Amino acid sequence: MRIGQSKDIHRLVEGRDLIIGGVKIPYEKGLLGHSDADVLLHAIIESLIGAMGLKDIGTHFSDKDPQYKGISSLKLLDRTFEMLKENGYEVVNIDSLIVIEKPKMVPYIDTMRQNIAEHLHCDVSRINVKATCAEGMGFIGKGEGAMAEAVCLIEETKR
């Protein structure tokens, strides 16, 4: 078994869609990034890549590469699943946390969990997503950005 962990942070700006966990969430701001800037999926992807010992998300999905401009992070999660298969691993579980002041994430968490489980070809019971706010403190509390953290456990598949 192998453990991976990661954190991702993106700035909230006007003129972008807010996409977290593969869910388009109605809000006046969205996350800024080269791809869709899905802070939750980026943290999950990097935790899985790290657990496999394959460096980091930027090594595999560079923000300098035009093929990833505006790409859905669900597609990056699909590729990460392929990397798991190629390297002989499967997901045991993922525990993740979104930190954002507004909007509230509770109405979207079940759909996020379903999206992640579907793209990682595992039961939704293996995926946990939590959310909290920053109580008005710091850049997140001021509504300037969002952060996500993820911890994963993977195990070698029986060959």
Phi, psi and omega per residue, in radians:
M1 nan 2.589 -3.134
R2 -2.379 2.517 -3.135
I3 -1.936 2.469 3.017
G4 -2.314 2.646 3.087
Q5 -2.522 2.670 3.121
S6 -2.809 2.874 3.081
K7 -2.413 2.498 3.068
D8 -2.378 2.527 -3.104
I9 -2.367 2.353 3.052
H10 -2.389 2.618 3.097
R11 -1.386 2.468 3.017
L12 -1.568 2.265 -3.121
V13 -2.426 2.778 3.049
E14 -1.340 2.689 3.071
G15 1.510 0.171 3.090
R16 -2.233 2.610 3.028
D17 -1.308 2.531 3.046
L18 -1.626 1.918 -3.128
I19 -2.136 2.073 3.124
I20 -2.367 2.243 -3.116
G21 1.132 0.439 -3.118
G22 1.371 0.174 -3.117
V23 -1.929 2.223 3.046
K24 -1.418 2.036 -3.026
I25 -1.870 2.195 3.132
P26 -1.094 2.131 3.128
Y27 -2.941 2.724 -3.087
E28 -1.353 -0.146 3.111
K29 -2.272 2.814 3.052
G30 -2.365 3.045 -3.113
L31 -1.528 2.367 -3.102
L32 -1.534 2.283 3.097
G33 -3.111 3.001 -3.134
H34 -1.191 -0.732 3.084
S35 -1.595 -2.598 3.047
D36 -1.338 -0.074 3.072
A37 1.105 0.590 3.135
D38 -1.229 1.680 -3.014
V39 -1.029 -0.650 -3.134
L40 -1.219 -0.871 -3.130
L41 -1.127 -0.610 3.113
H42 -1.105 -0.746 3.107
A43 -1.116 -0.735 3.135
I44 -1.141 -0.823 3.135
I45 -1.007 -0.827 -3.097
E46 -1.177 -0.589 3.093
S47 -1.133 -0.690 3.121
L48 -1.184 -0.758 3.108
I49 -1.079 -0.740 3.114
G50 -1.122 -0.714 3.124
A51 -1.079 -0.560 3.098
M52 -1.391 -0.146 -3.116
G53 1.320 0.519 -3.053
L54 -1.910 0.675 3.076
K55 1.267 -2.089 -3.022
D56 -2.475 3.057 -3.079
I57 -1.059 -0.663 -3.125
G58 -1.148 -0.481 3.096
T59 -1.148 -0.629 -3.057
H60 -1.738 -0.478 -3.089
F61 -2.361 1.202 -3.026
S62 -1.115 2.408 3.061
D63 -1.310 0.009 3.052
K64 -1.655 -0.193 -3.079
D65 -1.563 2.065 -3.101
P66 -1.080 -0.383 3.138
Q67 -1.155 -0.309 -3.141
Y68 -1.745 0.032 3.125
K69 -1.101 2.041 3.095
G70 1.275 0.092 -3.070
I71 -1.155 2.560 3.022
S72 -1.208 2.285 3.109
S73 -1.160 -0.293 3.010
L74 -1.106 -0.594 3.079
K75 -1.191 -0.639 3.078
L76 -1.176 -0.622 3.083
L77 -1.160 -0.661 3.062
D78 -1.036 -0.793 3.132
R79 -1.137 -0.630 3.104
T80 -1.132 -0.677 3.061
F81 -1.061 -0.740 3.099
E82 -1.066 -0.673 3.093
M83 -1.111 -0.709 3.078
L84 -1.017 -0.869 -3.137
K85 -1.054 -0.821 -3.112
E86 -1.054 -0.559 -3.097
N87 -1.709 0.081 3.034
G88 1.362 0.637 -3.141
Y89 -2.196 2.760 2.967
E90 -2.379 2.753 -3.124
V91 -1.344 2.227 2.984
V92 -1.530 -0.925 3.024
N93 -2.870 2.812 3.077
I94 -2.319 2.326 3.018
D95 -2.122 2.247 -3.051
S96 -2.412 2.810 -3.103
L97 -2.451 2.264 3.025
I98 -1.794 2.329 3.058
V99 -2.084 1.941 -3.116
I100 -2.674 2.454 -3.108
E101 -1.311 -0.861 3.124
K102 -2.528 2.624 -0.108
P103 -1.365 2.977 3.083
K104 -1.196 2.442 -3.070
M105 -1.611 -0.342 -3.022
V106 -0.832 -0.776 -3.105
P107 -1.135 -0.252 -3.020
Y108 -1.925 -0.168 -3.006
I109 -1.081 -0.744 3.141
D110 -1.081 -0.694 3.103
T111 -1.177 -0.678 3.078
M112 -1.036 -0.825 -3.135
R113 -1.046 -0.769 3.124
Q114 -1.075 -0.784 3.123
N115 -1.007 -0.854 -3.083
I116 -1.114 -0.824 3.140
A117 -1.067 -0.754 -3.141
E118 -1.058 -0.790 -3.071
H119 -1.349 -0.327 3.056
L120 -1.771 0.091 3.065
H121 0.930 0.860 3.102
C122 -2.421 2.924 3.125
D123 -1.213 2.486 -3.111
V124 -1.058 -0.402 3.118
S125 -1.147 -0.255 3.118
R126 -1.516 -0.109 -3.049
I127 -2.033 2.170 3.076
N128 -2.125 2.333 3.088
V129 -2.247 2.228 3.090
K130 -2.135 2.862 3.100
A131 -2.512 2.602 3.068
T132 -2.596 3.002 3.060
C133 -2.036 3.094 -3.095
A134 -1.807 0.222 3.085
E135 0.951 0.622 3.090
G136 1.372 0.069 -3.085
M137 -1.703 2.543 3.041
G138 1.168 -2.996 -3.079
F139 -1.127 -0.586 3.105
I140 -1.208 -0.798 3.141
G141 -1.079 -0.491 3.103
K142 -1.486 0.030 3.113
G143 1.363 0.378 -3.102
E144 -1.604 -0.230 -3.098
G145 -2.948 -3.121 3.112
A146 -2.472 2.720 -3.137
M147 -2.396 2.666 3.013
A148 -2.445 2.579 3.055
E149 -2.196 2.611 3.110
A150 -2.539 2.497 3.000
V151 -2.215 2.355 3.117
C152 -2.273 2.719 3.003
L153 -2.173 2.195 3.088
I154 -2.141 2.751 3.078
E155 -2.391 2.696 3.112
E156 -1.179 2.374 3.106
T157 -1.377 2.687 3.081
K158 -1.304 2.206 -3.063
R159 -1.692 nan nan
